[in-house]
């Protein structure tokens, strides 16, 4: 199969305007506490009231009755699941309200209850880990389950090897649903009292323009008066190839010089990589990316330092480009460190 390779090494830095406050993307306390109860209640309802489950895979599926031992195995995996997070169905980004949607699942588990109602769980595999997405009236739940549930679904209903991306038809009819992917990381350094003295905000965005993909990596800093500056290193490798076969990725490394920012400063790099497009007739576009942040050093005015030398993986993904861009997702993460 013909392949076209794109490898881009990106040295980068930083980020969003002040309108993107640190807690814009965090859960409301009431939502977070009620979500744990809500998910447990959902599982309890399935255990007590579900009669049948249909396991569907890209539109093809099979039904399992409660008398089948596989049914109890599925319930067992749900009972041992862990709520990762819940998100309001609408998220405010600055002055814009964005709807949050569920990724296109690899499997859907639709339970029929004894009162005639149905409850659907979407199962996605991410880096070999099973993740369930469940939608209520006001929120979307993200739940981690054992990879054994994924294996069980694969045994019951093996994943077909599609000759085209399952997202391709939607991409061609609704390209506006495949415009970008954004990852935002907040690195917060607190003092012993819990006060944030440095907030380094990192944003990596992949944007599609027709049949070309561009990457932008930004960083910005908000710091307390006692902080002189914050330095850090960033790196990213990404590629696009034709076909379904994943291509091994080199691990990105940090290159000198590192970036140094003071309070209120930001820097943006928009790398232009050769060959970062795909042809209109490509039916499957394989996308791979590894991006990192590392060697974080906070320098205080009195001369003492806070350092974190370990590499933070901000993005590590490989798969269908159309899936990667589907619904223009915005992923957020927060890392909190305490300075001495």
URGILIN-V349030 format. One record per helix or strand of 2 or more residues. SS is the DSSP state (~ for helix, > for strand). FROM is the first residue (numbers start at 1). TO is the last residue. Records with the same first field share a line. If there is no record, write none. Layout:
SS = FROM-TO, FROM-TO
//
This chain:
> = 8-10, 50-57, 60-65, 82-88, 90-93, 96-99, 107-113, 118-126, 129-135, 139-145, 180-190, 196-209, 212-223, 227-242, 259-261, 266-269, 285-300, 305-308, 312-320, 330-338
~ = 29-49, 69-79, 147-156, 168-173, 175-178, 321-325
//
